[in-house]
Amino acid sequence: MALVVFLAFVLLIALLAVYIVIERNREKARELGRRRFNARVKQIQQSFQSALTDYLETRIIRPKNMAPLNGICSHFFVVQSHSEENLAYLEYISDRVLQSFQSELTKADARHDMAGLDQRVQSLVGALPSRGIEYNRVFYHDKLPDLLTQFSTPELSTAELEELALEDKLAGVTFTRNNDLDQA
């Protein structure tokens, strides 16, 4: 009888040791998952901030607008849970914001309407929430896409593209003629 109790006790200790090892491995795996998640968040935020810094250096956005625009990405997880689905949406929405800026910059440059772009950027920044807690699911899924739609101007039509190309061509000819006259 003592042998059975002893074997049961040894088996119990062995099971406890196996359980502890398995739990440690699970905790290590969870920690690794958290680190990877946080690294992806940081990479997305740095990429977004880097693009905004490029726009700041090219004077597309004003220095005072840098913090509110950067808040779009940096406040994402203030109210929302840390999940893969939310991380994928953060990546999507940050790319969409940057694509909107790039598209509008291209259109404004083609139309020679940088003042209009500045006005739309100011309008977008003015519509962003002022408190971190307001950057919630409703804002990111409903309000921000609407703000980006309002921020966007219609695409350049073929006729408009041809007209702008003709204007640029005429401006180049006029510039060349003026230079030729100046040299003579």
N, C-alpha and C positions, 0 to 999 in steps of 0.2 A: 504494500500500500504506500509506503514511504517513497518507493521508486516511482510510482505513478505520479505522486504529488511533485516530486523533484523534476520529472520529465515535463509535466505540465507547466511548472514554473519556468524551466529553461525555454520551452516553446513559447510561452508568453513573453519572455524577455526578447527572444529572437523576433517575434512578431512586432513588438514595440520598436525595436531597433530598425526593422525594415520600414515600418510606418514613418519613423522620424526621418530616415534617409529619403523616402519618397516625398514627404512634405517639404524638406529642404530643397529638393530638386524642383518641385512645383513653384516654390517661392522664388527660386533663382530664375525660372522660366517667366514668371509674372514680372519680375523686376527687369529682365531683359526686354520683355514686351513693352513695358512702360518706357524704358530708355529709347527703344526704337521709335515708339510713338512720339515721344518728346523731341527726338532728333528730326523726325519728319516735320513736325510743327515748326520747329526752329528753322529748318531749311526753307519751308514755304514762307515764313515771315521774313527771313533774310532776303529771299529772292524778291518778294514784294517790296520791301524797303529799298533794296538796291535799284529796282526799276523806278520807284518814286524819286530816289536821289538823282537818277539820270534825268528825269523830267524836271527836277528842281534845277539842276545844273544847266539845262538847256532853256530854262526860264519858261517852261510850260506851266508849271505850278509855282505859286508864291511860297516863300519860306513859312509864312504863318499857316498855310494850308497843309503843310507836311504832316503835322501831328494828327489832325482830324482824319486825313486820308489813310495814314498808317494805322489808325485805330480800327479801320475796317478789318484788317487782318489780325491785329494784336488783341482785340477784344472778343474774338470769336468764341473762346472757351470760357468767358466770364460767367455766362449763365447756362451754357449748353454742356452736356455730358461729354466726356472724353471717350468717343467711340470711333471705330473705323469708318462708319457711315458719315459721321460729322467731319472727320478728317478729310475724307474724299470730297465732301461738299465745300470745305474751306479751300481746298486746292482748286476746285471748279470755280468758285465765286471770285477768288483772288485772280485767277487767270482771266476771268470774264471782265473784271474791272480793268486790268492792264490792257486787254485787247480793245476795250472800249476807248481807253485813252489813246492807244496807238492808232486806232481807226479814226478817231476824231482829229488827232494831230495830222494825219495824212490828208484828211478832207479839208481841214482848215488851211493847211499849207497850200494845197491845190487851189483853193478858193481865195487865197490871200486874205484870210479872215481870222487872224490870230487874236484880235480883240474879241470876236465872238466866242472863240474857244475859251478865252480867259473868263468871260462872263458866264459861260456854261459851267466851268470848273468852280467858280465862286458860288453859283447856284447849287451845284451838287454838294459842295462842302457845307453850305448853309443848311441843307436838308439832312445832314448826318446827325445822329443823336449826340447830345452833349455829355451824357453820363454813360459809363461803362455798362451798367445794368440794362440799359435800353438796347444794347446789342444782343438781342435774343433771337430765337428761332423765327419769330414773325418778321423781324427786321430783315434777316438774311434771306428768307424764302419768299417774302412778299414785297416788302418795301424797297430793298436794295435793287432787285431786278427792275422794278418800276422806275426807280431813280435813274438807273442806267439807260432805260428806254427813253426817258425824258432828256437825258444828257446827250443822247445820240441824235445826229442830224440825218436827214435822208441821204442815201447813197448818191454818189455822183452819177448822173445819167450819161448816156453816150454823147448826146448833144452838148451837155455841159462840159464833158471831158474834151470834146473837139474844140469847143469855144475857148476853154482855158489853154489848150495847146496852141491854138492860133494866136491868142493874146501873148503867150510866152514867146512864140516865134516872132511876132511883130515887135515885141519889146527887144528881142535879141537883135533884130535887123536895125531898129532905131538906134540901139546902143552901139552897134557896129558902125553905122553911118556917122553918128556923132563922133566916135573915136577917129574915123577916117578924116572927118572935117577938121578935127582938132590937130591932127598930125600935119595937114596940108598947110 
